[in-house]
Amino acid sequence: MNATRLWSLWQAVVLSLCLGFTRRGTQRFVQWVTGLALCVEERTVTQSLVGLGRPGDWKALEAFAEYGSWDLTLLQYRLARRLDRMPGRLWHGYRVWAGDDTKVHRNSKGVWGTCTFHEYSARCPNRAPTVRAHNWVVTGALVPRAGEPALFLPVAGRLYFRKAQLPDAQNGPPVTFRTKCELLVGMLREHARACDGGKDLAVFDGGYAVRSVVRPLAAPAEPGQPRIDFVTRLRHDARLHALPPARRDGQRGRTPVWGRRLAPPRQGGRWPGGWRSGTAYIYGRERGVRYKEVLCLWRVLGRDVAVKAVVAEVEGYDKRFTLVTSAVDLTGLQAVELFCARFRQEDGFRDLKQRLGWEDGRAWTRDPVERTTHALLTALTALRLLQLELEERKGDGWWLHPPWNPGKTRPSVLDVERLLRQHRDGIQRRLAGWLDDAETGNEPGGRQAGM
């Protein structure tokens, strides 16, 4: 593939994700995202422009990140809409979203939005017990792939602040305290509204298996809010009840609203019903699964919404999986497969930090802090979409099959970046021509860029 063809594919992918900018702002955003993909050092604005061979644009791009016209809500709306049009987007009939939070460490107290957090020594033995960091709640699409791990494509991120450490408003609206649960629910609702109908399903860890998350999603009280089903992990002390009995003829008194108490999740083998067996693609390969499922009520969600609880023994894992889902039409095996695919979001966080330099940020004030992260999220999504385009056109001949790693069977984000860097000179020339044409008013594809 030559540089002209590669640049046209990359340009089309990034432009399809852009909304909420002026015409010139779209050019700067494409330039920034391209620089993030081509850069091999720190992903600062300066280093990104050095990677593009346009260091003279540093003042314009810095001004765009600091003062440019952005609408992050529209950008996230376009990302969700674009991913909704992907072939094979539905998974077991649902549009699947994943949500979680992650910390991005910052050493200086002067960086806007940082808070102090306790770092568990068991997970980070070489770090101080208290760290200063940005805590981002991130959501994105989980897209299934036959015989391969799912793809995680990030869409949106929100900063979480501790109530006692709310930052100054600076140049934006006042900062109000919102819990991580409120942030997650708000973003998932935005994604569901951006898409054209269909059923939505959220997958998240047991840390979000609380009433303030599952109740607004599965049984929204506000009119007009979409219903979003969920799959999550049951806590060990979860209280489950059988479905209430039907009212009998001649019965006096009130019918119970809760059925009898079921065994706790750690004793899921005692739930009514028999064990089933099947196979699913879990954590990198096909694995055998022995599972049991039961329709029941969950105290956290309430007595008016039935759920399906699942206990599963997965090949290669000693501990059982205990899950709960409001999508009762899913089988227990499908619920296990969807929940395990959530780990692809952790891989996405790794790529953002190691491959795209999320940990290398140098932004200090509010707008650059937020905009840099959203540029990185868009860059990762664009790289994954370009990967799909390349696989469709060129098969697997475009990515490195290293002789020292014969077990590598699929491309990574690094392979897409490596391909772009191989054609760096050609991409630099075509990007420069595109930007210069825009300055003179001869911009090709101006209608798209002006959206």
C-alpha positions as CSV (number, residue, x, y, z in Angstrom):
1,M,0.0,0.0,0.0
2,N,1.4,3.4,-1.0
3,A,1.4,6.5,1.1
4,T,-1.4,8.2,-1.0
5,R,-3.8,5.3,-0.4
6,L,-2.9,5.0,3.3
7,W,-3.3,8.7,3.9
8,S,-6.7,8.7,2.2
9,L,-7.9,5.9,4.4
10,W,-6.6,7.5,7.5
11,Q,-8.0,10.9,6.6
12,A,-11.5,9.5,5.9
13,V,-11.5,7.6,9.2
14,V,-10.5,10.6,11.3
15,L,-12.9,13.0,9.5
16,S,-15.7,10.5,10.1
17,L,-15.2,11.0,13.8
18,C,-15.0,14.8,13.8
19,L,-17.9,17.0,14.9
20,G,-18.1,20.1,17.0
21,F,-15.3,22.1,15.3
22,T,-15.0,25.0,12.9
23,R,-13.7,24.3,9.5
24,R,-10.2,25.2,10.5
25,G,-10.6,23.5,13.8
26,T,-11.3,20.2,12.0
27,Q,-8.0,20.6,10.2
28,R,-6.1,21.2,13.5
29,F,-7.8,18.2,15.1
30,V,-6.9,15.9,12.3
31,Q,-3.3,17.2,12.4
32,W,-3.2,16.6,16.2
33,V,-4.6,13.1,16.0
34,T,-2.2,12.2,13.1
35,G,0.7,13.5,15.1
36,L,-0.2,11.4,18.1
37,A,-0.2,8.3,15.8
38,L,3.1,9.1,14.2
39,C,5.0,10.3,17.2
40,V,7.5,7.8,18.8
41,E,8.5,10.0,21.8
42,E,6.5,12.0,24.3
43,R,3.0,12.8,22.9
44,T,3.2,16.5,23.7
45,V,1.9,19.0,21.1
46,T,5.5,20.0,20.3
47,Q,6.6,16.4,19.8
48,S,3.5,15.6,17.7
49,L,4.3,18.4,15.3
50,V,8.0,17.3,15.1
51,G,6.8,13.9,14.1
52,L,4.7,15.6,11.3
53,G,7.6,17.7,10.2
54,R,5.7,20.9,11.0
55,P,7.3,22.4,14.2
56,G,6.4,25.8,13.0
57,D,2.7,25.1,13.7
58,W,3.2,24.7,17.4
59,K,1.8,28.1,18.3
60,A,-1.4,27.5,16.2
61,L,-1.9,24.0,17.7
62,E,-1.2,25.1,21.2
63,A,-3.8,27.9,20.8
64,F,-6.3,25.4,19.3
65,A,-5.9,23.1,22.4
66,E,-6.2,26.1,24.8
67,Y,-8.6,28.5,23.2
68,G,-10.1,26.8,20.1
69,S,-13.8,26.2,19.5
70,W,-14.6,22.7,20.7
71,D,-17.8,20.9,21.6
72,L,-16.9,17.7,23.4
73,T,-20.5,16.6,23.6
74,L,-20.8,16.7,19.8
75,L,-17.5,14.9,19.4
76,Q,-18.6,12.1,21.6
77,Y,-22.0,12.0,19.9
78,R,-20.3,11.6,16.5
79,L,-18.0,8.8,17.8
80,A,-21.0,6.9,19.2
81,R,-22.9,7.4,15.9
82,R,-20.0,6.3,13.8
83,L,-19.4,3.1,15.8
84,D,-23.1,2.3,15.6
85,R,-22.8,2.0,11.8
86,M,-20.0,-0.6,12.0
87,P,-20.8,-4.0,10.5
88,G,-21.2,-6.6,13.1
89,R,-21.7,-4.0,15.9
90,L,-24.5,-6.0,17.6
91,W,-23.5,-8.8,20.0
92,H,-26.2,-11.3,20.8
93,G,-28.7,-8.7,19.7
94,Y,-27.3,-5.9,21.9
95,R,-25.2,-2.8,21.3
96,V,-22.6,-3.4,24.0
97,W,-20.8,-0.6,25.9
98,A,-18.1,-1.0,28.5
99,G,-17.3,1.4,31.4
100,D,-14.6,1.7,34.0
101,D,-12.3,4.2,35.6
102,T,-8.6,4.5,35.6
103,K,-6.0,6.8,37.1
104,V,-3.5,8.8,35.1
105,H,-0.7,9.9,37.4
106,R,0.4,13.6,37.6
107,N,3.2,14.7,39.9
108,S,2.3,18.4,40.2
109,K,-0.4,19.9,42.4
110,G,-0.6,22.7,39.9
111,V,-2.1,20.6,37.2
112,W,-5.9,21.3,37.0
113,G,-8.2,18.5,38.1
114,T,-5.7,16.3,40.1
115,C,-6.8,14.7,43.3
116,T,-5.0,12.5,45.9
117,F,-5.9,8.8,45.9
118,H,-4.9,5.9,47.9
119,E,-2.9,3.4,45.9
120,Y,-3.2,-0.2,47.0
121,S,0.3,-1.5,47.7
122,A,-0.5,-5.0,46.6
123,R,-1.1,-3.7,43.0
124,C,1.6,-1.1,43.0
125,P,4.4,-2.1,45.4
126,N,6.8,0.4,44.0
127,R,4.6,3.5,44.5
128,A,3.8,5.7,47.4
129,P,0.6,4.8,49.3
130,T,-0.9,8.2,48.3
131,V,-0.6,9.5,44.7
132,R,-1.8,12.5,42.8
133,A,-3.6,11.7,39.6
134,H,-6.4,12.4,37.3
135,N,-9.2,9.8,37.7
136,W,-11.0,9.3,34.4
137,V,-14.3,7.4,34.0
138,V,-14.1,6.1,30.4
139,T,-16.8,4.4,28.3
140,G,-16.5,2.8,24.8
141,A,-17.9,0.3,22.5
142,L,-17.2,-3.5,22.7
143,V,-17.3,-4.9,19.1
144,P,-17.3,-8.7,18.7
145,R,-14.9,-10.5,16.3
146,A,-15.4,-14.1,15.3
147,G,-12.7,-16.3,16.8
148,E,-10.8,-13.3,18.2
149,P,-10.9,-11.0,21.2
150,A,-13.4,-8.2,21.0
151,L,-12.3,-4.7,20.2
152,F,-12.6,-1.8,22.7
153,L,-13.2,1.5,21.0
154,P,-13.2,4.4,23.5
155,V,-15.9,7.1,23.0
156,A,-15.9,9.4,26.0
157,G,-14.2,10.3,29.3
158,R,-15.2,12.3,32.3
159,L,-12.9,13.5,35.2
160,Y,-13.9,12.4,38.6
161,F,-13.0,14.7,41.5
162,R,-13.1,14.0,45.2
163,K,-15.7,16.2,46.9
164,A,-13.1,17.8,49.2
165,Q,-10.8,18.5,46.3
166,L,-13.0,20.1,43.6
167,P,-10.8,22.3,41.3
168,D,-11.4,25.9,40.4
169,A,-13.8,26.5,37.5
170,Q,-11.2,28.4,35.4
171,N,-12.5,29.0,31.9
172,G,-15.4,26.6,31.9
173,P,-18.7,26.1,33.8
174,P,-18.5,25.6,37.6
175,V,-17.3,22.2,38.7
176,T,-20.0,20.3,40.6
177,F,-19.4,17.1,42.5
178,R,-20.6,14.0,40.8
179,T,-19.9,10.5,41.8
180,K,-18.3,8.0,39.5
181,C,-21.6,6.2,39.3
182,E,-23.4,9.3,38.2
183,L,-20.7,10.0,35.6
184,L,-21.0,6.4,34.2
185,V,-24.8,6.5,34.0
186,G,-24.7,9.9,32.3
187,M,-22.3,8.8,29.6
188,L,-24.0,5.5,28.8
189,R,-27.3,7.4,28.4
190,E,-25.7,9.8,26.0
191,H,-24.3,7.0,23.9
192,A,-27.7,5.2,23.8
193,R,-29.5,8.4,22.7
194,A,-26.9,9.0,19.9
195,C,-27.8,5.7,18.3
196,D,-30.8,4.8,16.2
197,G,-33.0,2.5,18.3
198,G,-32.1,-1.0,19.2
199,K,-31.1,-2.5,22.6
200,D,-28.2,-1.3,24.6
201,L,-26.2,-3.3,27.1
202,A,-23.6,-2.0,29.6
203,V,-20.8,-4.2,30.9
204,F,-18.9,-3.0,34.1
205,D,-17.1,-4.4,37.0
206,G,-18.6,-5.2,40.4
207,G,-17.5,-1.9,41.8
208,Y,-20.4,-0.4,39.9
209,A,-22.9,-3.0,40.9
210,V,-24.8,-0.6,43.2
211,R,-28.3,0.8,43.2
212,S,-27.2,4.2,41.9
213,V,-26.0,2.6,38.7
214,V,-28.2,-0.4,37.9
215,R,-31.5,1.2,38.9
216,P,-31.2,4.3,36.6
217,L,-30.0,2.1,33.7
218,A,-32.5,-0.8,33.8
219,A,-35.5,1.0,35.3
220,P,-35.2,4.7,34.6
221,A,-37.6,6.8,36.6
222,E,-37.2,9.9,34.4
223,P,-39.4,10.0,31.3
224,G,-37.6,9.8,28.0
225,Q,-34.5,8.1,29.4
226,P,-33.5,4.9,27.5
227,R,-33.4,1.5,29.1
228,I,-29.9,0.1,29.2
229,D,-29.5,-3.5,30.4
230,F,-26.3,-4.5,32.1
231,V,-24.0,-7.4,32.9
232,T,-21.9,-7.2,36.0
233,R,-20.3,-9.2,38.8
234,L,-22.3,-10.1,41.9
235,R,-20.7,-9.2,45.2
236,H,-20.2,-12.0,47.7
237,D,-22.9,-10.5,50.0
238,A,-25.6,-10.0,47.3
239,R,-29.1,-10.8,48.4
240,L,-31.1,-12.8,45.8
241,H,-34.7,-13.9,46.0
242,A,-36.8,-16.3,43.9
243,L,-39.6,-14.8,41.9
244,P,-42.7,-14.2,44.0
245,P,-45.4,-16.9,43.9
246,A,-48.5,-16.3,41.9
247,R,-51.7,-15.5,43.8
248,R,-53.8,-18.6,44.5
249,D,-57.5,-18.9,44.2
250,G,-59.2,-18.1,47.4
251,Q,-56.1,-16.6,48.9
252,R,-56.5,-14.1,51.7
253,G,-54.1,-11.4,52.5
254,R,-51.4,-9.9,50.5
255,T,-49.2,-11.8,48.0
256,P,-45.5,-11.6,48.9
257,V,-43.5,-9.2,46.7
258,W,-40.2,-11.2,47.3
259,G,-39.8,-14.9,46.9
260,R,-37.8,-17.1,49.2
261,R,-34.2,-16.1,49.9
262,L,-31.7,-17.9,47.6
263,A,-28.3,-19.1,48.6
264,P,-25.6,-16.4,48.5
265,P,-23.4,-16.1,45.3
266,R,-20.5,-18.0,46.9
267,Q,-22.9,-20.9,47.2
268,G,-24.3,-20.6,43.7
269,G,-24.1,-24.3,43.1
270,R,-27.1,-24.6,45.5
271,W,-29.4,-22.5,43.3
272,P,-32.3,-24.4,41.7
273,G,-31.8,-25.9,38.3
274,G,-29.2,-28.1,36.7
275,W,-25.7,-27.4,35.5
276,R,-25.1,-26.8,31.8
277,S,-22.0,-26.9,29.6
278,G,-20.8,-25.0,26.6
279,T,-17.8,-23.2,25.0
280,A,-17.2,-19.5,24.5
281,Y,-14.3,-17.3,23.4
282,I,-13.0,-16.1,26.7
283,Y,-9.7,-14.4,27.5
284,G,-7.9,-15.2,24.3
285,R,-9.2,-18.6,23.4
286,E,-12.1,-21.0,23.3
287,R,-12.7,-22.3,26.8
288,G,-15.1,-24.8,28.3
289,V,-17.7,-23.3,30.6
290,R,-19.9,-25.2,33.1
291,Y,-22.6,-22.9,34.4
292,K,-26.0,-22.6,36.2
293,E,-28.5,-19.8,35.7
294,V,-31.6,-18.7,37.6
295,L,-34.3,-16.1,37.2
296,C,-34.6,-14.1,40.4
297,L,-34.9,-10.8,42.1
298,W,-31.9,-8.7,43.3
299,R,-32.3,-6.5,46.3
300,V,-30.0,-3.9,44.8
301,L,-32.2,-3.4,41.7
302,G,-35.6,-3.8,43.4
303,R,-38.6,-6.1,43.3
304,D,-40.1,-4.9,40.0
305,V,-37.2,-5.9,37.7
306,A,-36.3,-9.6,37.2
307,V,-32.7,-10.5,36.7
308,K,-30.8,-13.6,35.7
309,A,-28.0,-14.7,38.1
310,V,-25.2,-16.9,36.7
311,V,-22.6,-19.0,38.4
312,A,-19.9,-20.4,36.1
313,E,-16.8,-22.5,36.2
314,V,-14.5,-21.4,33.4
315,E,-11.7,-23.7,32.1
316,G,-8.3,-22.5,33.4
317,Y,-9.7,-20.6,36.4
318,D,-10.0,-21.9,39.9
319,K,-12.6,-19.4,41.2
320,R,-16.2,-19.4,40.0
321,F,-17.7,-16.4,38.2
322,T,-20.9,-15.1,39.7
323,L,-22.7,-12.6,37.5
324,V,-26.0,-10.9,37.2
325,T,-27.7,-9.4,34.2
326,S,-31.0,-7.6,33.5
327,A,-31.0,-8.9,30.0
328,V,-32.9,-12.1,30.8
329,D,-33.0,-13.2,27.2
330,L,-29.3,-13.8,27.3
331,T,-28.1,-17.3,28.3
332,G,-25.7,-17.8,31.1
333,L,-23.0,-18.7,28.7
334,Q,-23.5,-15.5,26.7
335,A,-23.5,-13.4,29.9
336,V,-20.1,-14.9,30.9
337,E,-18.7,-14.2,27.4
338,L,-19.8,-10.6,27.5
339,F,-18.5,-10.0,31.0
340,C,-15.1,-11.5,30.2
341,A,-14.9,-9.3,27.1
342,R,-14.9,-6.3,29.5
343,F,-11.2,-7.0,30.0
344,R,-10.5,-5.5,26.6
345,Q,-11.1,-2.1,28.1
346,E,-8.1,-2.7,30.3
347,D,-6.1,-3.4,27.2
348,G,-7.3,-0.1,25.8
349,F,-6.1,1.7,28.9
350,R,-2.7,0.0,28.4
351,D,-2.5,1.2,24.8
352,L,-3.6,4.7,25.7
353,K,-0.8,4.9,28.3
354,Q,2.0,3.0,26.7
355,R,1.4,3.5,22.9
356,L,-0.3,6.9,22.8
357,G,1.4,8.6,25.8
358,W,-1.6,9.3,28.1
359,E,0.9,9.2,31.0
360,D,3.1,11.8,29.2
361,G,0.7,14.7,29.3
362,R,2.0,18.2,29.8
363,A,-1.3,20.0,30.0
364,W,-1.8,22.2,33.0
365,T,-5.1,24.1,32.6
366,R,-8.7,22.9,32.2
367,D,-9.3,22.9,28.5
368,P,-6.0,21.4,27.5
369,V,-6.3,18.6,30.1
370,E,-9.8,17.6,28.9
371,R,-9.0,18.1,25.2
372,T,-5.8,16.2,25.2
373,T,-7.5,13.1,26.7
374,H,-10.3,13.3,24.1
375,A,-7.8,13.6,21.3
376,L,-6.1,10.5,22.6
377,L,-9.4,8.6,22.9
378,T,-10.2,9.5,19.3
379,A,-6.7,8.5,18.1
380,L,-7.1,5.0,19.6
381,T,-10.5,4.6,18.0
382,A,-9.2,5.9,14.7
383,L,-6.3,3.4,14.8
384,R,-8.6,0.5,15.4
385,L,-11.0,1.6,12.6
386,L,-8.0,1.9,10.3
387,Q,-7.0,-1.6,11.3
388,L,-10.4,-3.0,10.3
389,E,-10.1,-1.2,6.9
390,L,-6.7,-2.7,6.3
391,E,-7.7,-6.2,7.2
392,E,-10.6,-5.9,4.8
393,R,-8.4,-4.7,1.9
394,K,-5.1,-6.4,2.6
395,G,-5.7,-9.4,4.8
396,D,-2.9,-9.9,7.3
397,G,0.0,-9.0,5.0
398,W,0.4,-5.5,6.3
399,W,1.4,-6.2,9.9
400,L,4.6,-7.7,11.3
401,H,4.8,-11.4,11.9
402,P,7.9,-11.6,14.1
403,P,9.9,-14.8,13.9
404,W,10.6,-14.5,17.6
405,N,6.9,-14.5,18.4
406,P,5.3,-17.3,16.3
407,G,2.3,-17.3,18.6
408,K,1.2,-13.8,17.4
409,T,-1.9,-14.2,15.4
410,R,-3.5,-10.8,15.1
411,P,-2.3,-7.2,14.7
412,S,-2.0,-4.7,17.6
413,V,-2.2,-0.9,17.9
414,L,1.6,-0.9,17.5
415,D,1.3,-2.6,14.1
416,V,-1.0,0.1,12.8
417,E,1.3,2.8,14.2
418,R,4.3,1.1,12.6
419,L,2.6,1.0,9.2
420,L,1.8,4.8,9.4
421,R,5.4,5.5,10.4
422,Q,6.8,3.5,7.5
423,H,5.0,6.0,5.2
424,R,5.8,9.0,7.4
425,D,7.3,11.1,4.6
426,G,4.4,10.6,2.2
427,I,1.9,11.3,4.9
428,Q,3.7,14.4,5.9
429,R,3.6,15.8,2.4
430,R,-0.1,15.0,1.9
431,L,-1.1,16.4,5.2
432,A,0.9,19.6,4.5
433,G,-0.8,19.9,1.1
434,W,-4.2,19.4,2.7
435,L,-3.6,22.0,5.4
436,D,-2.1,24.5,2.9
437,D,-5.1,24.1,0.6
438,A,-7.4,24.8,3.5
439,E,-5.6,28.1,4.2
440,T,-6.1,29.2,0.6
441,G,-9.7,28.1,0.5
442,N,-9.2,25.2,-1.9
443,E,-9.7,22.5,0.7
444,P,-10.9,19.2,-0.7
445,G,-13.9,17.8,1.2
446,G,-14.7,21.1,2.7
447,R,-18.3,20.1,3.4
448,Q,-17.2,17.4,5.8
449,A,-14.5,19.6,7.5
450,G,-17.0,22.4,8.1
451,M,-19.5,20.2,10.0
